[in-house]
């Protein structure tokens, strides 16, 4: 949902990068869960937030000095899936792709979507290898582009069909 940036001031504030469509919507959700790469998620409460320049700054409960805030810089911000409103008909959240089996060219099981990265022109599905493709790659990144790459999506059956070969 977002990322904590650099510290701001001496009272524990942090800059915030929001990944929501309307950046201020990030503050509608509580609690937040934060984690640094390689660590577990932990729950935090937003004490206060305010616009600052073209972005926002936030103070988390229990983080009262710059040094404590500095330990949180770069942390990802998440929320529980149950906190999100239902997706509109024909739409879905990228996190709904997690756990789907990816079927490639020739009906080859390429693996399971473990997470989705949304950092550019198209979201990238991080697909862990299936038993068949385990010796050929650790993980593969497959762009979620409907039409040329993603040819079918069935969230009920948890399958995604792609124009993607096992040797790509």
C-alpha positions as CSV (number, residue, x, y, z in Angstrom):
1,X,0.0,0.0,0.0
2,X,3.0,2.3,0.5
3,X,6.5,2.7,1.9
4,X,8.0,4.7,4.8
5,X,10.6,7.1,3.6
6,X,13.2,9.3,5.3
7,X,12.8,10.8,8.8
8,X,11.3,14.3,9.1
9,X,12.2,16.5,12.1
10,X,13.2,15.3,15.6
11,X,9.9,14.1,16.9
12,X,9.7,10.8,15.1
13,X,7.9,11.8,11.9
14,X,8.5,9.9,8.6
15,X,7.8,10.7,5.0
16,X,5.3,8.4,3.3
17,X,5.1,7.1,-0.2
18,X,1.5,6.0,-0.9
19,X,0.8,3.5,-3.7
20,X,-3.0,4.0,-3.5
21,X,-4.9,5.5,-6.4
22,X,-5.6,8.6,-4.3
23,X,-2.5,8.9,-2.1
24,X,-4.4,10.2,1.0
25,X,-6.6,7.1,1.0
26,X,-3.7,5.2,2.6
27,X,-4.6,7.0,5.9
28,X,-8.2,5.6,5.8
29,X,-6.9,2.2,6.8
30,X,-6.0,1.1,10.3
31,X,-4.0,-0.6,11.6
32,X,-1.0,-0.6,9.2
33,X,1.4,-3.5,9.1
34,X,5.1,-2.6,8.3
35,X,8.1,-4.7,7.5
36,X,11.6,-4.3,6.2
37,X,12.9,-6.7,3.6
38,X,13.5,-10.1,5.1
39,X,11.6,-9.4,8.4
40,X,8.1,-10.2,9.6
41,X,5.1,-7.9,9.4
42,X,4.3,-6.0,12.6
43,X,1.3,-4.0,13.4
44,X,1.6,-0.2,14.0
45,X,-0.9,2.5,14.7
46,X,-0.9,5.9,12.9
47,X,-0.9,8.6,15.6
48,X,-1.1,11.5,13.2
49,X,-0.4,12.4,9.6
50,X,-0.4,15.6,7.5
51,X,0.3,16.8,4.0
52,X,3.8,18.0,3.5
53,X,4.9,19.5,0.1
54,X,3.7,17.1,-2.6
55,X,3.5,14.1,-0.2
56,X,2.7,13.3,3.4
57,X,4.4,12.8,6.7
58,X,3.3,10.4,9.5
59,X,3.9,9.8,13.1
60,X,3.4,6.3,14.4
61,X,2.4,5.6,18.0
62,X,5.4,4.8,20.1
63,X,7.9,6.4,17.7
64,X,8.8,9.6,19.4
65,X,12.3,10.5,18.3
66,X,14.2,10.7,15.0
67,X,16.5,7.8,15.9
68,X,13.5,5.4,16.4
69,X,12.0,6.6,13.2
70,X,15.2,6.1,11.3
71,X,15.0,2.3,12.1
72,X,11.8,2.2,10.1
73,X,12.9,4.0,6.9
74,X,12.3,1.8,3.8
75,X,9.6,-0.3,5.5
76,X,6.8,-1.5,3.3
77,X,3.3,-0.5,4.5
78,X,0.5,-3.1,4.2
79,X,-3.0,-3.7,5.5
80,X,-5.1,-6.8,5.9
81,X,-7.0,-7.9,2.8
82,X,-10.2,-7.8,4.8
83,X,-9.8,-4.1,5.3
84,X,-10.3,-3.4,1.6
85,X,-13.7,-2.8,0.1
86,X,-15.0,-5.5,-2.2
87,X,-13.7,-5.2,-5.8
88,X,-16.2,-4.0,-8.4
89,X,-17.7,-6.6,-10.8
90,X,-15.0,-7.6,-13.3
91,X,-12.2,-6.1,-11.2
92,X,-9.8,-7.6,-8.7
93,X,-7.0,-6.6,-6.4
94,X,-3.5,-7.6,-7.4
95,X,-3.2,-9.5,-4.2
96,X,-6.0,-11.8,-5.4
97,X,-3.5,-13.2,-7.9
98,X,-1.4,-14.6,-5.1
99,X,-1.7,-18.4,-4.9
100,X,-2.9,-18.8,-8.5
101,X,-1.4,-21.5,-10.6
102,X,0.2,-20.2,-13.8
103,X,-0.3,-22.3,-16.9
104,X,2.0,-21.5,-19.8
105,X,2.4,-22.6,-23.5
106,X,1.8,-26.3,-24.1
107,X,-0.3,-26.4,-20.8
108,X,2.9,-26.5,-18.8
109,X,2.4,-25.6,-15.1
110,X,4.9,-22.8,-14.6
111,X,4.3,-22.5,-10.8
112,X,2.4,-20.5,-8.3
113,X,2.1,-16.7,-8.0
114,X,3.8,-15.9,-4.6
115,X,3.5,-12.1,-4.8
116,X,2.9,-9.3,-7.3
117,X,5.2,-6.3,-7.8
118,X,3.5,-3.1,-9.1
119,X,6.5,-0.9,-9.9
120,X,6.2,0.1,-13.5
121,X,4.3,-0.1,-16.7
122,X,2.7,-3.5,-15.8
123,X,2.5,-5.5,-12.5
124,X,5.0,-8.4,-12.3
125,X,3.9,-11.8,-11.0
126,X,6.6,-13.4,-9.0
127,X,6.1,-17.1,-9.9
128,X,7.7,-19.9,-7.8
129,X,8.7,-22.9,-9.9
130,X,6.5,-25.9,-10.3
131,X,7.9,-29.4,-9.9
132,X,8.4,-29.5,-13.6
133,X,10.3,-26.2,-13.8
134,X,12.1,-26.4,-10.5
135,X,15.5,-27.3,-11.9
136,X,15.3,-24.6,-14.6
137,X,14.8,-21.5,-12.5
138,X,14.4,-20.2,-9.0
139,X,11.6,-17.8,-9.6
140,X,10.3,-16.2,-12.8
141,X,8.8,-12.7,-13.3
142,X,5.9,-12.6,-15.7
143,X,4.3,-9.3,-16.6
144,X,0.5,-9.2,-16.0
145,X,-0.5,-7.8,-19.3
146,X,-3.9,-8.9,-20.5
147,X,-4.0,-10.0,-24.1
148,X,-0.5,-10.6,-25.3
149,X,0.7,-12.3,-22.2
150,X,-2.2,-13.1,-19.9
151,X,-4.8,-14.9,-22.0
152,X,-7.2,-16.1,-19.3
153,X,-7.8,-15.4,-15.6
154,X,-10.1,-17.6,-13.4
155,X,-9.9,-16.4,-9.8
156,X,-12.4,-19.0,-8.7
157,X,-10.3,-21.8,-10.1
158,X,-7.1,-19.9,-9.1
159,X,-5.6,-20.3,-12.5
160,X,-3.9,-17.8,-14.9
161,X,-3.2,-18.8,-18.5
162,X,-0.2,-17.1,-20.1
163,X,1.6,-17.0,-23.5
164,X,4.9,-17.8,-21.7
165,X,7.2,-20.8,-22.3
166,X,9.0,-22.7,-19.6
167,X,12.3,-21.7,-21.2
168,X,11.6,-18.0,-21.1
